[in-house]
Amino acid sequence: MFKDAARSDKHLAPPSGCTCPAERSSWAERTPVHEAARAGQSLQLQELIDSGACVNLVTVDSITPLHEACLQGQTRCAQLLIAAGAQVDARNIDGSTPLCDASASGSLECVQLLLAHGAKVNPPLFTASPLHEACMSGHSECVRLLINVGANLEAHDCHIGTPLHVACAREHVDCAKILLNAGANVNAAKLHETALHHAAKVKSKDLIEMLVEFGGNVYARDNRGKKPVDYTWPSSPLAKCFEYYEQTPRTLRHLCRLTLRRAVGLRGLEKVAKLNIPRRLIEYLSYD
């Protein structure tokens, strides 16, 4: 999905293990299998498969029919392709897998289907992960599902940073909160730029307040030496919000919450819920 992702020659090769002669000799343009998968024409797709059409044939961009089906949320077509031997972790020229595309489209059914057939939730790549894609598009339910099955909260793309960077840059508050509650590092840096820098750039007070509540550092400087407040207009409501946080010490209660959450680490909500402490404290620690 991310067209600015780093490209390498290995992404240009057809998926391994394919037995189609056309795939061994050259790339193909978009085929009838691609078109049927994209349009959700399951009957036509089944006929093509029954007639011997290869389900792993790639386009010049290394896009497979399964990529097409998942990007359009065509679950039935995805089922047919997988049953016919489609590779669930095939990568296109940008490194995206069908799970990346299903996450980008917000299709929970396609995401669940791919995971049930062994798709990797954390592809071994330094490009955007399925979690990045779900955050980019603002599909909070996909974000929650991917986290529940073990998505790496700190997966890092050299261009766009972590999923939290992406969620804040696109102003998807719900996605950002799910990530933070799951234990994402609020101060993770991309070229020293934090999620708070992104929140300031998109002028989202809701994001700014939430990030600070989760321990966002208002004094962090990016590679240009700028703090988040430096990306706001002087005397604007956002600038005053940052000035308040810079001048007002956090309460002891707030600092204790942050310290305990850091101590429990990733997947902290599950651990907090099991602590032998009053329910009100569990709700406070869980930001309920």
C-alpha positions as CSV (number, residue, x, y, z in Angstrom):
1,M,0.0,0.0,0.0
2,F,2.7,2.5,0.9
3,K,4.2,3.7,-2.4
4,D,7.1,5.4,-0.7
5,A,8.3,2.3,1.0
6,A,11.8,1.2,0.2
7,R,12.0,-1.0,-2.9
8,S,14.5,-3.7,-3.5
9,D,15.1,-6.2,-6.3
10,K,13.9,-9.1,-4.2
11,H,10.4,-7.6,-4.3
12,L,10.4,-7.9,-8.1
13,A,10.6,-11.7,-8.3
14,P,7.4,-13.8,-8.5
15,P,6.4,-15.7,-5.4
16,S,8.5,-18.8,-4.8
17,G,7.1,-22.2,-5.4
18,C,4.9,-21.3,-8.3
19,T,4.6,-23.8,-11.1
20,C,3.0,-21.7,-13.7
21,P,5.2,-21.5,-16.9
22,A,4.3,-17.8,-17.4
23,E,5.5,-16.9,-14.0
24,R,8.9,-18.5,-14.7
25,S,9.4,-16.7,-18.0
26,S,8.1,-13.2,-17.5
27,W,5.7,-11.0,-15.6
28,A,2.1,-10.8,-16.8
29,E,-0.3,-7.8,-16.9
30,R,-3.4,-8.0,-14.8
31,T,-5.2,-11.2,-15.7
32,P,-8.8,-12.3,-15.7
33,V,-8.1,-14.0,-12.4
34,H,-7.0,-10.6,-11.0
35,E,-10.0,-8.9,-12.4
36,A,-12.5,-11.4,-11.1
37,A,-10.9,-11.3,-7.6
38,R,-10.9,-7.6,-7.6
39,A,-14.6,-7.3,-8.7
40,G,-15.8,-10.1,-6.3
41,Q,-17.0,-12.3,-9.2
42,S,-16.7,-15.5,-7.3
43,L,-18.5,-17.7,-9.8
44,Q,-16.3,-16.5,-12.7
45,L,-13.2,-16.9,-10.5
46,Q,-14.2,-20.5,-9.7
47,E,-14.6,-21.2,-13.4
48,L,-11.1,-19.8,-14.1
49,I,-9.6,-21.9,-11.3
50,D,-11.4,-25.0,-12.5
51,S,-10.1,-24.4,-16.0
52,G,-6.5,-24.4,-14.7
53,A,-5.8,-20.7,-14.3
54,C,-2.8,-20.0,-12.0
55,V,-3.8,-18.2,-8.8
56,N,-0.3,-17.0,-8.1
57,L,0.4,-15.1,-11.3
58,V,1.8,-11.7,-10.7
59,T,1.5,-8.3,-12.4
60,V,4.5,-6.0,-13.2
61,D,4.0,-4.7,-9.6
62,S,4.2,-8.3,-8.2
63,I,0.5,-8.1,-7.2
64,T,-1.3,-11.4,-7.0
65,P,-5.0,-12.0,-7.3
66,L,-5.1,-12.5,-3.5
67,H,-3.8,-9.0,-3.0
68,E,-6.6,-7.7,-5.2
69,A,-9.3,-9.6,-3.4
70,C,-8.1,-8.5,0.0
71,L,-7.7,-4.9,-0.9
72,Q,-11.3,-4.8,-2.0
73,G,-12.5,-6.9,1.0
74,Q,-13.7,-9.7,-1.3
75,T,-13.7,-12.5,1.3
76,R,-15.4,-15.2,-0.8
77,C,-12.9,-14.7,-3.6
78,A,-10.0,-14.7,-1.1
79,Q,-11.3,-18.1,0.2
80,L,-11.4,-19.5,-3.3
81,L,-7.9,-18.3,-4.1
82,I,-6.4,-19.7,-0.9
83,A,-8.2,-23.0,-1.4
84,A,-6.6,-23.2,-4.8
85,G,-3.1,-22.6,-3.4
86,A,-2.7,-18.8,-3.3
87,Q,0.3,-17.8,-1.2
88,V,-0.9,-15.9,1.8
89,D,2.3,-14.1,2.4
90,A,3.1,-13.1,-1.2
91,R,4.7,-9.6,-1.4
92,N,4.1,-6.9,-4.0
93,I,6.7,-4.5,-5.2
94,D,6.3,-2.4,-2.1
95,G,6.6,-5.3,0.3
96,S,2.9,-5.4,1.1
97,T,1.3,-8.8,1.8
98,P,-2.4,-9.7,1.3
99,L,-2.8,-9.2,5.1
100,C,-1.5,-5.6,4.7
101,D,-4.1,-5.0,2.0
102,A,-6.9,-6.6,4.0
103,S,-5.9,-4.4,7.0
104,A,-5.9,-1.3,4.8
105,S,-9.3,-2.1,3.5
106,G,-10.7,-2.7,7.0
107,S,-12.0,-6.1,6.1
108,L,-12.1,-8.0,9.4
109,E,-13.3,-11.1,7.5
110,C,-10.4,-11.1,5.1
111,V,-8.0,-10.4,8.0
112,Q,-9.4,-13.3,10.0
113,L,-9.3,-15.6,6.9
114,L,-5.7,-14.9,6.2
115,L,-4.6,-15.3,9.8
116,A,-6.5,-18.6,10.0
117,H,-4.4,-19.8,7.0
118,G,-1.1,-18.8,8.5
119,A,-0.5,-15.3,7.3
120,K,2.3,-13.6,9.3
121,V,1.0,-10.7,11.4
122,N,4.6,-9.5,11.6
123,P,6.2,-9.9,8.2
124,P,10.0,-9.9,8.4
125,L,10.4,-6.7,6.5
126,F,11.5,-3.1,7.3
127,T,8.4,-1.7,5.6
128,A,4.9,-1.0,6.7
129,S,3.3,-3.9,8.6
130,P,-0.4,-4.9,8.6
131,L,-0.8,-2.9,11.8
132,H,0.6,0.2,10.1
133,E,-1.9,-0.2,7.3
134,A,-4.8,-0.5,9.7
135,C,-3.7,2.6,11.5
136,M,-3.1,4.5,8.3
137,S,-6.7,3.9,7.2
138,G,-8.2,4.3,10.7
139,H,-9.7,0.9,11.0
140,S,-9.8,0.6,14.8
141,E,-11.3,-2.9,14.9
142,C,-8.6,-4.3,12.6
143,V,-6.1,-2.6,14.9
144,R,-7.6,-4.3,17.9
145,L,-7.7,-7.7,16.2
146,L,-4.1,-7.5,15.0
147,I,-2.8,-6.5,18.4
148,N,-4.8,-9.4,20.0
149,V,-3.0,-11.9,17.7
150,G,0.5,-10.5,18.5
151,A,1.2,-7.6,16.1
152,N,4.4,-5.8,17.0
153,L,3.4,-2.4,18.5
154,E,6.9,-1.0,17.8
155,A,7.2,-2.2,14.2
156,H,9.2,0.5,12.5
157,D,9.1,1.7,8.9
158,C,12.0,4.0,8.0
159,H,9.7,6.4,6.3
160,I,6.6,6.5,8.6
161,G,7.8,5.3,11.9
162,T,5.7,3.2,14.2
163,P,2.0,2.5,14.0
164,L,1.4,5.2,16.7
165,H,3.2,7.7,14.5
166,V,0.9,6.7,11.6
167,A,-2.3,6.9,13.7
168,C,-1.4,10.4,15.0
169,A,-0.2,11.7,11.6
170,R,-3.6,10.7,10.2
171,E,-5.5,11.9,13.3
172,H,-7.1,8.6,14.1
173,V,-7.7,9.1,17.8
174,D,-9.4,5.7,18.3
175,C,-6.5,3.8,16.8
176,A,-4.0,5.8,18.8
177,K,-5.8,5.0,22.1
178,I,-6.0,1.3,21.3
179,L,-2.2,1.3,20.6
180,L,-1.4,3.2,23.8
181,N,-3.6,1.1,26.0
182,A,-1.9,-2.0,24.6
183,G,1.5,-0.6,25.7
184,A,2.8,1.2,22.6
185,N,5.8,3.5,23.4
186,V,4.3,7.0,23.4
187,N,7.7,8.5,23.0
188,A,9.0,6.3,20.2
189,A,11.0,8.5,17.8
190,K,11.3,8.7,14.0
191,L,14.2,11.0,13.3
192,H,13.7,12.2,16.9
193,E,10.1,13.0,15.9
194,T,7.5,11.7,18.4
195,A,3.7,11.1,18.1
196,L,3.3,14.5,19.9
197,H,5.0,16.2,17.1
198,H,2.6,14.7,14.7
199,A,-0.4,15.6,16.9
200,A,0.8,19.2,16.9
201,K,1.2,19.3,13.2
202,V,-2.3,18.0,12.6
203,K,-3.6,20.4,15.2
204,S,-5.4,17.8,17.2
205,K,-6.0,18.8,20.8
206,D,-7.7,15.5,21.6
207,L,-4.5,13.6,20.5
208,I,-2.3,16.0,22.4
209,E,-4.2,15.6,25.6
210,M,-4.3,11.8,25.3
211,L,-0.6,11.5,24.5
212,V,0.4,13.6,27.5
213,E,-1.9,11.5,29.7
214,F,0.0,8.4,28.5
215,G,3.3,10.0,29.3
216,G,4.1,11.9,26.1
217,N,7.2,14.1,26.5
218,V,6.3,17.8,25.7
219,Y,10.0,18.7,25.8
220,A,11.1,16.1,23.1
221,R,13.0,17.7,20.2
222,D,13.0,16.4,16.6
223,N,16.0,16.4,14.2
224,R,15.3,20.1,13.6
225,G,15.6,20.9,17.3
226,K,11.9,21.7,17.6
227,K,9.5,20.7,20.4
228,P,5.9,19.9,19.6
229,V,4.8,23.3,20.7
230,D,7.0,24.8,18.0
231,Y,4.6,23.4,15.4
232,T,1.7,25.5,16.7
233,W,0.8,29.1,16.2
234,P,2.0,31.4,19.0
235,S,-0.9,32.2,21.5
236,S,-3.2,29.7,19.8
237,P,-5.3,27.3,21.9
238,L,-2.9,24.5,21.1
239,A,0.2,26.5,22.0
240,K,-1.4,27.4,25.3
241,C,-2.2,23.8,25.9
242,F,1.4,22.8,25.5
243,E,2.6,25.8,27.6
244,Y,0.3,24.6,30.4
245,Y,1.8,21.1,30.2
246,E,5.3,22.5,30.2
247,Q,4.7,24.7,33.2
248,T,2.5,22.4,35.3
249,P,4.1,19.4,37.0
250,R,2.2,16.1,36.6
251,T,0.4,14.9,39.7
252,L,1.9,12.1,41.8
253,R,-1.1,10.0,41.0
254,H,-0.5,10.4,37.3
255,L,3.2,9.7,37.6
256,C,2.5,6.6,39.6
257,R,0.2,5.3,36.9
258,L,2.8,5.9,34.2
259,T,5.5,4.2,36.3
260,L,3.3,1.1,37.0
261,R,2.3,0.8,33.3
262,R,5.9,1.0,32.2
263,A,6.7,-1.7,34.7
264,V,4.1,-4.1,33.4
265,G,5.3,-3.5,29.8
266,L,3.6,-4.6,26.6
267,R,0.2,-6.2,26.8
268,G,0.0,-4.4,30.1
269,L,-3.8,-4.2,30.2
270,E,-4.1,-8.0,30.5
271,K,-1.6,-7.9,33.4
272,V,-3.2,-4.9,35.2
273,A,-6.6,-6.6,35.1
274,K,-5.2,-9.5,37.1
275,L,-3.7,-7.4,39.9
276,N,-5.1,-8.0,43.4
277,I,-6.1,-4.3,43.8
278,P,-9.4,-2.5,44.0
279,R,-11.4,-2.3,40.8
280,R,-11.2,1.5,40.8
281,L,-7.5,1.4,40.6
282,I,-7.6,-1.1,37.8
283,E,-9.9,1.2,35.9
284,Y,-7.6,4.1,36.5
285,L,-4.5,2.2,35.4
286,S,-6.4,1.1,32.3
287,Y,-7.6,4.6,31.4
288,D,-11.3,3.4,31.7
